[in-house]
Amino acid sequence: MPRKTVLLDQVDAQLVDDAERAVRAAKALLPARLTRTKLTPEASAELVRQLVARGLERGPKSIRIPLAAQIESLLQGGARVPLKDVGKRVKGATTAEINAALGKLAREGRARVVVRTQVDVLVGPDERALDPAEIAQLSKVADQLGKTLKKARAKGLPRSILQEDLAALFAPLQPSHRLAAATPSEAPSHLVDEALRRLEDPALKLVRIPDLVRSLSSRLPLDAIHRALAEGAKDGTLELRPEAGAEFLKPEDVPLCPPGPRGTVLSYARRVSP
């Protein structure tokens, strides 16, 4: 007579540790493959609950590393990933879920989709990319350049284009030109203050500086954001704080934070003025 399978009706910390390790190694696992131990339905549900409490995510069919974290990990070290390859490298998600996660990351300034020749490419928030206004300006430049080239190639006398005229045509797209021509409402200090008001925690009034940098990365270079923060701290309108402990700051966030005294990293900002 076959032995009856005994189902475990409780989960302990070791079992949860082992299951979490397995999920993080595979990126996603079906609930039935979380552990080799046979569990009752109640214990299986409790295991999933504890894994979610540890930061994992429950998908339609699997327990997985959160999609946003999987996608952001693809961009570590400045990597650039063809958009068509993202679905092959993210585990445990449908195409609709991946597209929704990509849209959310783009809206939050944590990633960008850029066009390189004819290919859509996913890049990190630190990449210098054109914002919508600059895309519109580029379209105008392309139209004007097309007209100029048509004239230069017309029949008759050989024609060319002055390099200074070509440089003037593209000048509005240069970062130095955009910052120099910024109106008061587009100045770095104003943009930083505006972002701080938008991102601040309602209770603590704090903003994580990496989140601030990512939200402004399409409009300001990193050094301009850091200068605006330093100026605000100097004139007393901003307070800059270090992380409570270096272990709480993700490695990819460290370069986005300005350095503080005695080797600290300033990772939080708070508006002092109303």
C-alpha positions in Angstrom: 0.0 0.0 0.0 1.6 3.4 -1.0 2.6 5.7 1.8 0.4 8.7 2.2 2.2 12.0 1.5 2.4 14.2 4.6 1.8 17.9 3.9 3.5 20.5 6.0 1.0 22.9 7.5 3.4 25.6 8.7 6.3 27.5 7.2 9.4 28.5 9.1 12.0 31.2 8.5 14.5 28.8 6.8 11.9 27.6 4.3 11.0 31.2 3.4 14.7 32.1 3.1 15.3 29.2 0.7 12.2 30.0 -1.4 13.2 33.7 -1.6 16.8 32.8 -2.6 15.4 30.5 -5.3 13.1 33.2 -6.7 15.8 35.8 -6.8 18.1 33.4 -8.6 15.5 32.4 -11.2 13.8 35.9 -11.3 10.4 34.1 -11.3 9.0 30.7 -10.2 5.7 29.0 -10.2 4.2 28.6 -6.7 4.5 24.9 -7.0 8.3 25.2 -7.5 9.0 27.5 -4.6 10.0 24.6 -2.4 10.4 20.8 -2.7 8.5 20.4 0.6 4.9 19.5 0.2 2.7 22.1 1.7 -1.0 22.4 2.6 -2.9 25.0 0.6 -2.9 27.2 3.7 0.9 26.9 4.2 1.5 27.5 0.5 -0.6 30.7 0.8 1.4 31.8 3.9 4.7 31.2 2.1 3.6 33.4 -0.8 2.4 36.1 1.7 5.8 36.1 3.4 7.7 36.3 0.1 5.6 39.3 -1.0 6.3 40.9 2.4 10.0 40.5 1.6 9.7 42.6 -1.5 8.8 39.9 -4.1 5.8 40.3 -6.4 2.9 38.0 -7.2 2.3 37.8 -11.0 -0.6 36.1 -12.8 1.2 32.7 -12.7 4.4 33.2 -10.7 6.2 34.8 -7.8 8.8 37.1 -9.2 11.3 39.9 -8.6 9.2 43.0 -9.2 9.1 43.9 -12.9 10.4 47.4 -12.3 13.4 46.0 -10.5 14.0 43.5 -13.2 13.9 46.1 -15.9 16.1 48.6 -14.0 18.7 45.9 -13.4 19.1 45.5 -17.2 20.3 49.1 -17.3 22.9 48.9 -14.6 26.3 50.2 -15.5 24.9 52.3 -18.3 23.7 49.3 -20.4 21.4 50.0 -23.4 18.9 47.3 -24.3 17.0 47.0 -27.5 13.3 47.2 -26.6 12.5 44.0 -28.4 14.9 42.1 -26.1 13.4 43.3 -22.8 10.6 40.8 -22.9 13.1 38.0 -23.4 15.1 39.0 -20.4 12.3 39.8 -17.9 10.8 36.7 -16.3 7.3 35.9 -15.2 5.4 38.7 -16.9 3.1 39.1 -19.8 3.7 41.6 -22.7 1.0 43.8 -21.3 2.6 43.9 -17.9 6.0 44.7 -19.3 4.6 47.5 -21.4 2.8 48.9 -18.4 5.9 48.7 -16.3 8.0 50.4 -19.0 5.4 53.2 -19.3 5.5 53.8 -15.5 9.3 53.8 -15.4 9.4 56.4 -18.3 6.8 58.6 -16.6 8.7 58.6 -13.3 12.0 59.4 -15.1 13.6 56.1 -14.1 14.2 54.9 -17.7 13.7 56.1 -21.3 12.9 54.6 -24.7 15.0 56.3 -27.4 15.2 55.8 -31.1 18.7 54.9 -32.4 18.6 54.8 -36.2 15.5 52.6 -36.7 15.6 50.7 -33.4 13.8 51.4 -30.1 16.3 51.2 -27.3 15.7 51.2 -23.5 18.3 53.4 -21.6 18.8 54.6 -18.1 17.8 57.9 -16.6 21.3 59.4 -16.7 21.5 59.2 -20.5 21.2 62.6 -22.2 18.1 62.4 -24.3 15.9 65.0 -26.0 12.7 66.0 -24.2 9.4 66.5 -26.1 10.1 70.2 -26.7 13.5 69.4 -28.2 12.0 66.7 -30.4 9.6 69.4 -31.8 12.6 71.7 -32.3 14.5 69.0 -34.1 11.6 68.4 -36.4 11.7 72.1 -37.3 15.4 71.9 -37.9 15.0 68.9 -40.2 12.4 70.7 -42.2 14.7 73.7 -42.6 17.7 71.6 -43.4 15.7 69.7 -46.0 14.8 73.0 -47.8 18.4 74.2 -47.6 19.7 70.9 -49.0 17.2 71.0 -51.8 18.4 74.4 -52.8 22.1 73.4 -52.5 21.5 70.4 -54.8 19.5 72.3 -57.3 20.7 72.4 -61.0 22.9 75.2 -62.0 26.0 76.5 -60.2 27.6 74.2 -57.6 26.4 75.3 -54.2 27.5 74.5 -50.6 26.5 75.5 -47.1 28.5 77.6 -44.6 29.6 75.6 -41.5 28.6 78.6 -39.3 25.0 78.5 -40.8 24.8 74.8 -40.2 26.0 75.3 -36.6 23.5 78.0 -36.1 20.7 75.7 -37.3 21.6 73.1 -34.7 22.5 75.6 -31.9 19.1 75.5 -30.1 19.5 71.8 -29.5 22.9 72.2 -27.7 22.7 71.8 -23.9 24.8 74.9 -23.2 22.4 77.0 -25.4 19.3 75.6 -23.7 20.6 76.5 -20.2 21.9 79.9 -21.2 18.6 80.7 -22.9 16.4 79.4 -20.1 13.7 81.8 -18.8 13.4 82.3 -15.0 10.8 79.6 -14.9 13.2 77.2 -16.7 16.3 78.0 -14.6 17.8 75.0 -12.8 16.9 76.5 -9.3 13.3 76.9 -10.3 13.1 73.4 -11.9 14.6 71.8 -8.9 12.3 73.7 -6.5 9.3 72.7 -8.6 10.4 69.0 -8.6 10.9 69.1 -4.8 7.4 70.4 -4.3 6.0 67.7 -6.5 7.9 64.8 -5.0 8.1 65.6 -1.3 6.6 63.3 1.2 3.4 64.9 2.6 4.4 64.1 6.2 8.2 64.3 6.3 8.6 66.8 3.5 11.7 64.9 2.4 12.6 64.0 -1.2 15.1 61.3 -2.2 17.7 63.0 -4.3 18.1 60.0 -6.7 14.3 60.3 -7.4 14.7 64.1 -7.9 17.6 63.6 -10.4 15.8 61.0 -12.4 12.7 63.2 -12.6 14.7 66.1 -14.0 17.2 64.1 -16.1 15.6 65.0 -19.4 15.7 68.7 -18.6 18.9 69.3 -16.6 22.4 67.7 -16.5 23.4 66.1 -13.2 25.9 68.9 -12.3 23.3 71.6 -12.8 20.9 69.8 -10.3 23.7 69.4 -7.8 24.7 73.1 -8.1 21.1 74.1 -7.5 20.9 71.9 -4.4 24.2 73.3 -3.1 23.0 76.9 -3.7 19.8 76.2 -1.9 21.6 74.7 1.1 24.0 77.6 1.2 21.2 80.2 1.2 19.2 78.3 3.7 16.2 77.5 1.5 17.1 73.8 1.4 18.3 71.2 3.9 20.4 68.3 2.6 20.7 65.1 4.6 22.8 62.0 4.3 21.4 58.4 4.3 20.9 56.9 7.8 23.3 54.2 6.7 25.2 53.5 3.5 23.7 50.0 3.3 20.3 51.5 2.7 21.4 53.3 -0.5 21.4 51.3 -3.7 24.7 51.3 -5.6 23.1 52.8 -8.7 21.8 55.7 -6.6 25.2 56.7 -5.2 26.4 58.6 -8.3 23.2 60.6 -8.4 23.8 62.1 -4.9 26.0 65.0 -4.1 28.9 64.3 -1.7 28.7 65.5 1.9 31.1 66.2 4.7 33.5 63.5 5.9 32.8 61.2 3.0 29.0 61.1 3.4 26.6 61.0 0.6 23.7 63.5 0.7 20.6 61.5 -0.4 17.7 63.5 0.9 16.6 67.1 0.4 14.0 69.1 2.3 12.6 72.6 1.5 13.0 75.0 4.4 11.2 77.9 2.9 7.4 77.7 2.3 
